[in-house]
Amino acid sequence: MNFDSIKKVQDVDVKNKKVLVRVDYNVPLKDGKVDNNKRIVATEKTIKFLLENNCRVVLMAHLGRPKGKVVPEFSLAPVAAEVEKVFGVPVHFAKDCVGPEADKVVEAAKNGEIVLLENLRFHPEEEKNDAEFAKQLAKHGEIFVQEAFGTVHRAHASTSAIAQYLPGSIGFLVQKEVEFLGKALNNPARPFAAVIGGAKVSDKIMLLNNLLDKVNVLIIGGGMAYTFLKAKGMEVGKSLLDETKIEEAKQVMAKAQEKGVNMLMPVDFRISKEFSETAQAVVSDTIPADMEGMDIGPKTEKLFADELLKCKTIFWNGPMGVFEFPNFAQGSFSIANAMIEATKHGAISIIGGGDSVNVLKKGKIDQKAFSHVSTGGGASMEFVEGKELPGLVALAK
């Protein structure tokens, strides 16, 4: 996809305009308050830019999965209070995102102020990419800015259909995502390594096949590694295994060999007889029939880290083990630490959203230690898989 055809917010005349911005404020709430405001803070550069240009900023977002019905616990009202705190200007909350109520609140707001519309997903038309619904949303602005990278892989009214009705551009957050992910894939500093973990092979086959055309090194860990190891003829005990994907795993390994990609897999493991938070880790090179692999072992940590330290671009998606359990988080932390070390030596390090970000939270690892931490789990995966993202395609037209 050609991103050069998409306008950037800084190249659009926004001065004194009413600007409709799609943001990803799908944040955790606790006791009626925002529990983590990172996603709000992530939009700071774009929103401050618009406020400095004396815009009336109208924000639209979703929260949770209310499935097209009004569900009070998914109201964005508590988010409005947090937005006011972050930006320090009046924030007006509209109790609906379309219709007379929304129109009235948007009209009453002044330039240099913010309006936050109620949850888009209270209307079934949002997820149906309904044109009429998008047209009603478009009434709230003269210009549209896409700042929700986490939703651009969805063909929804507020991400896709809306682009028919307003001149559109992308905000600074989306620009950063496109720049880092796009450059890593199309023009990486080499050697380029991808570290892919997580539970299911089925979720990652497309990703692996696309990466094999681009990387020099492919590291496999997490629950999905056991399907590959089984495909190589190793016994994996009670470890997570997808029998239906063994053939595909063999094909991926054959493609790696054919392309000259150095494909690394675990050589030792932290194993256990039970899958529980209190389970003790036993380090072993083999997995007995009555035990299961829960994390990579220390030899594997060293093998992976040594390889990553030779690389100039590193992309990581998916944990190396059951990081939610303290005794099986070490493998995932070791990847993060190796990437931080490589970054200090000039490598570009990219965390591809999703559970990899949760690993950083769990280990209290500073996200600023990496070149880029993606804000969109599903969107960054589809981007790396080479899929077209409807929210960006709509803006490129």
N, C-alpha and C positions, 0 to 999 in steps of 0.2 A: 504493500500500500504506500502511496506517495503522501508523506506527511507535509511536504513543502506546500501543498495546495491548501492546507488548513491555516486560517488566520490566527495570529496570537493576539491576546487581549491588549498588549502594549502597542500593537500596530493599528488599533481601531480608535476612532475618535469617540471617546466615551464621555468627554467633558459635559457635566450638567445633565447627563442622560439617566433614564430609568433603566437599570440593568438587571436582567433576570439571570440568576446564577444557580446552576445545579450543583449542590454540594453533597458530600457523603458524610452526613452527621448521624450515621447508624451507630450511636455510641452506647456504652453500657450505663444503665441507670441503677441507682441504689437509694432506697428511702426517698424517692421522688426527686433525686438530684443526679447530675451527671457524675459518674464514678471515675471516668477517664476522659479528659478533653483533648487528647492528642489529635484526633481527626479534625476538631475545630481549629486548633492551633495550626494544623497543616495548611489551612486555607488562608492564613493570615496575610501572606504577601499579596495575593490577588485582591482580597477584600479591602485591605488598607490602600492599595493602589486605586481602587474605585472610589473609596471615601475621600482620598486626597484630590481626586478629580471631581469632587462635589456631586457624585452620583447618588441617586436613591437606589439602594441595593436591596433587591428582592430575592431572598434565598428560598429554594425549594429542595426538599430532602425526603427520605423515607426512614422509618424506624421499624425494625422487626419484620414479621410476616403476618400482618392482620388479615391478609387474603381478601381484600376488597370490602371489608366491613370496618365500621368505626369501633375500635377497641381501645377504651380509655388508657389502658396501661402502655399503649404504644403512641400516646400523644407526644408531640414535640414541645409541648409547653415548658417542661423543665429545661429543655435545650436552649430555649430563648433566653432564659435567665443567665445561662453560662456564656452564651454568645455576647450578651451585654457586658459581662465581666471581662471577657477576652478583648473586646474591641473598644470598650469605653465610650460608646455612643448609644443613644436611645434605640432600643430594639422593640418593634411592635409585633405582637403575635396575632396572626389571623387564625380563627378557629376552623377555617376550611381553606383549601388551596385554590378552589374555583368558586364562582358564584358571587352573589351580592355581598356576603360577609367579607370575602377576600378582597373584592374590588374596593370596598369602603376603606379597609385598613390600608391598602396600598395607596389609595388616593390621599388619605389623611397624612401619610408620612411625608417628611420634608427631605430635600437633598441633604446628603451627609448623614442620613439615618438608615437604619436597616429594618426590613420587614422579614419575618420568618413565617412561611406558610405552614399550615398543618400537614401532617403526614400524607404524602401523595398516594400511598398504598391503601388509604381508607376508601379509595375509589377503584373498582375493578378495571376501569378503562386504562389506568396507568400501565399495568402489566400487559395489557392487550395492545399497547402501542396505538391507542385509539386517536385518530386524527382530530376529531371534534374536541376531545378532551385537551389535546395538545394546543388547539387553537384558543381554548379558554385560558389555558395557562399563559399563552403568548401575550394575552391582553395586558399582563402585568409588567411588560418590559418593551423597550425599543431595540435592545440588543440582548443576545443570549450568550452566556459564557459557560462552557463546560469545565467544571472544576472537580468532578466526582469520578476519578479514574476507576474507583472500585465498582462503578456501575456501567462503564462504557461497553462492556461485553454483553449487555442486555439491550434488546430492542424494545425499550419502553417509551411511553409518550414523552416523558421529561428528558430522555436522552437521545431519542431518534426522531420521532415524528415532529417534535418542536422545531427542528432545524428547517422545516418547510416554511415556517411562519415568521421567523426572525433572522436577521443577519447574525451568524454565529462565529465564535472564536474559542480558543482554549486558554485557560488560566495557567498561572505559573506552575502549579502542582502537576497538572497533566503534562505540561511541556517537559518538566523534569523527568517524569516517568517515560515519556516517549523518547526523550534524548538518551537516557541511560540504557533502557531496554533495547531501543533501536540500534544504538551504537554497539552495544555488547554483541548483538546478533549479526549486524551487517558489516561492522568494521572493527572487530575487537583487537586490542593489543594482545599479542600472542607470546607464549602459549595461553590458550583459553581453556579453562576447566569448568565443567558443570558438576555440581554435587547434587544428586537426586535421591531423596529418601521418602519417608512416608509409608503408609500401610499397604495401599493397593497398587499392584502392577497395572491393573486395568485403567486406573486414572492417569497413568503416566506413559503408556506405550506411545501415544501420538507425540508427546513431548520428547521422549527419548529418540524417536526416529527423526524428528526435526533437528534436534541438537547434534545428532551424529553427522549431519551435513556441515556443521559449523565448528565443533569443538576439537581440541587436540587431546583432551583428557576427559573421561567420563567416570565419575565415582558413584557407585551404587551402595546405598545403605538402607536402614529402616526395615520394616516388615516385608517390603517388596523384594529385598535382597535374597530372601529364602527361596523364592520361586526361581531366581536366576541360578542360585547354588544347586538347587535340585536339578535344574536343566543341565548343569555341568556334571551331574552324577553324585552329588554329595547328599548324605542323609541329614535331614533337618529336624528330626524328632517331631515334637508337637508345635513347632514354629508355624507362624502364619504362612500359609501356602495356597496359591491359586493354581490348582491342577490344570484348569482350562487355559492358562496362559503360558504353560511350559514351552509349547512350540514357538509362540511369539517371542519368548525370552531367548530361545536359541537363534531365532532370526536376527534379533537385536545384536547378539554377540557376534554372529557371522558378519553383519553389516559393519560393526566396529572394526573387526579384523580386516575386512576388505578396504575400509577407508583409512586404515592405519591409525585409528584412534586407540590411545592407551586406556583400556577399560579396567578399572580397579574394583575389586569386591572384598568384603570382609575376609580376613584370614584367622581371626579368633573372635570370641563372643563373650558377653556376659549372659549367662543362662540361668534358668530357674525352674523349679518343679511347679510353681504356682504363679498365676498372673494376679499379683496383688501389690498394694502399696508397701506392704511390710516385707515382701519377698526379699530374700538375701541373694546377692549376685555371686555366681560361681564363674570364674574365668576359665574358659576352655577352648581348645582348637577344634573340638568336635562337639556335636550335639546328640547326647544319648536319646534313645527312643522315648523315655518318660519325661524329657525336659524340653524347654522351648527357648529359642534365642530372644532376648529382650533388648539387647544393645550390642554395639560393636565392642570389641575388647581392646586392651592397651596396645597390642602389636599393630592392630588395624588403625588405631588413632595415629600412631607414629607413621605408618605407611601412607595414610591419607595426608597428614600434615606435611610430611617431607615433599610430597608431590605438589601440594598447593603452594608451598613456598617458592617453587620454581616458576609459578604462573604469573601472568601479567593481568589477566581478567578472570574473575571467579564469580560464577552464578550459583546460588544455593537455594534449593527449594525442597523442604521436607526433612523431618528429624531422622536421626540415625537409630533411634530406639524409642522405648516408652518413656520419654523425658518427663512425663507427668509424675512418674514414680522416682523419688530421689536416688535410689540405687541404680537407676538405668538412664540417668540424664547425662552422664559424663561424656558419652560418645558425641552427643549433639553439641555440648559445650566445647568440646575439643575442636570441632569444625569451626565454630564461631571464633575461637581463640586463634586458630591457624589463619583464618581470613583477616583478623585484625593485624596479626604479625605481617602478613603479606601486604596489607594496605600501607603499613608503616614503611615498607620497602618500595612503595610506588605502584602497587597493583590496584586495579579497579575492582572493588568488591560490591556485589549486588545481592541483596536478600530478596528473594522472589515472593514476598508476602506469605499469607497463610500461617501454618503452624511454625514455620521457621521464625517468624516474628514472636510467636508465643514462647519459643525456646529462649529468645533474648530476654523477654519479660521474666520468665521463670528464673533465669540465671542472673538477673539484675545486670545484664550486659548493656553498655551504653550504645544506643543505635547510632550515635554520631561517630562511632569508631569505624563505621563502614562508609563506602562512597555513596551508596544509595540503598534505602530500605523501602521497598515498594509498598504502597498503601492499598493496592488492590490484589487480593489473593487470586480469585477467579480470573480477573481481567489480565493480570500479569501472566498467568499460566497460558491463557488463550493467545495472548500476544506472542509468547515464546513458542507456542505450538504452531505459529504461523497463520492463525485464523484471523479473519476480518472482524474488527470490533464495530458493531453497529453504530455506537455513539460517535465514533470518529469518522466512519464512512459517511454518515449523514452530514457531517461538517465539511467533508472533502468535496461534496457534490456541488 
